[in-house]
Amino acid sequence: MSEMKNQAPRRKFLKGAAVGTAGAAALSFPMISKSQGVQNLRFQSTWPAKDIFHEYALDFAKKVNDMTGGEMSIEVLPAGAVVPAFGLLDAVSKGTLDGGHGVVVYHYGKNAALALWGSGPSFGMDANMLLSWHKYGGGAALLDELYKAVNANVKSYVYGPMPSQPLGWFKKPIAKVEDLKGLKYRTVGISIDMFTAMGVSVNALPGGEIIPAMDRGLLDAAEFNNASSDRQLGFPDVSKVCMLQSYHQNAEQFEILFNGTKYNALAPKLRAILDNCVEAASADMSWKAIDRYSKAYDEMQKTQGVKFYKTPDSILRNQLKVFDEVVAKKSAENPLFKKIVDSQRAFAQRAVKWDLDTNTPRRMAFDHYFPSGAKKA
């Protein structure tokens, strides 16, 4: 009897322990609410389906789809599938699209200050430095302030550093500033103001419309972005001369947009996953770009007869001078523009000096190891 009496409290204890363990397990492995369901999001990029930029958008979506384990599914459509490329911000803000992939400078028409995330010399910063300013130097908060000023209901992620963009594709090499005057030329952002002041007739077209316009003679020259994109868009079919290096878009990044209401309704865990997917996609994109851009650059010279030339320093200096004049004018007209410029300038003074003083010149090493291929563009 005494043994049976001793077993009763033991069974009671074990039962209680089992309940406690089950409760602990429930706390450790929370159930996903079935009512929330899968978050199916429809995105559009601002790029043609064949462009590597659209591929970057698909890369980001795949990372999100994989890392959320099926809780979120992003579908990415190419430019024009729902709205024109330059209509992306309005479409995402209104909820016509759940999100999109493009560049901040495409929203230039809303407020000129938006172009400061891609147009101009960025006070000597490269694209990675500009991203550093955005994340750690106050840029993200300033962009949020800008979007509130234009009543855009969006969550913006700026990511993906781009190399310095070429001056563009021309009928013949550009030797001096005067050679640009009167040309019908495609560019975007503050570059419109800069080239207009240099005597150029500017037309801001989305990427997919550039080559048809050049083919029909509506444009004499144009810039888009990089060797891979330019080749895919068909620039070598309408021009055999590309001028490398320019300050008009010296440092630019991509932008991933979410509708603000849709984003804020996401579970904190999903928002955290998005934060980390953006940074993973940014690193992956920059590595892929080096591989693909260098291959396209090499192949266009070897198989398509394209000649690349370095933009003369006289033109680069003139760009800096004219850009300063444009910035002074817009800063006087727009206090928020000035606030952003002042923030970038202060960050650049410190960051660019550190970079120039610290990093070893690559040209010397390249000329040493590859003397036969050391011919400069």
C-alpha angles and dihedrals in degrees: 000000000000089000090053091049090052092050094055096064089041091056090046090051093048091049090051091047090052091052090048092050091050090051091050090050090052090053092048096048109035116198118244110242108250090205090065092057126177115329104230109191126187114211133179127202124213091231136089114258093249095052120104087230090066087049089057089054090051090047091056092048092050092052091052093045092049098043096047090055093227098315090109130032121188119194115195121205124192126250114296096019090114107355136004116273094256091050095064098102094053093045093052093042092053094044096246083125125024091220147329149206123237142100130292092234090067087073091059092120090065095056127346090226090071088071090066087083091069117358125089137012095303088220091290097310119137119223094269091053090050088053089050089053089049095052103032106016101058100268096123093055090048091051090051088051090051094051090050088051091056093041094244113162097208145121109222128202115189112201145136114068114229125209118245108288125237122254083242149244120318141173090243137005116287109231103169142011091262090063089068097054115111095007118139100233138175123226139128142224124013086343085078090062093042096050092041089056088051090058098261123139102230130203119182107214131167116251097259093056099051103083096046088051092050091045091054093046094249088123129039093193141358146182128213116161129277145359096266097046093041091052094047092048089054105250093145088059093061102029138024097193123081123176112212127212126029140164094221091090103007096150125022139153138193125256130218113201130197126187103257097228092047092048095048090052092058120105113262089246092058092048089052090051090051090051091055096040089057092055092045090050091048093056094042092048093052092051094046090049093058091052099043099037093050091049092050091046090053095043096049090057095045102041109019104041096240117162118208121203131184113245106247116256090237089065092045091052091048090052090055092049094048093043090055089054092050092048092049091052096047093044089056091051099041122040092194090053089054092047091055094044092051091050093050093046094052092048093046094051090061101034100044093047089052091048096048093045095045111038123077117238110257096203093070093053093045093051090048096051099033107031093157091054097040094103107131122229 
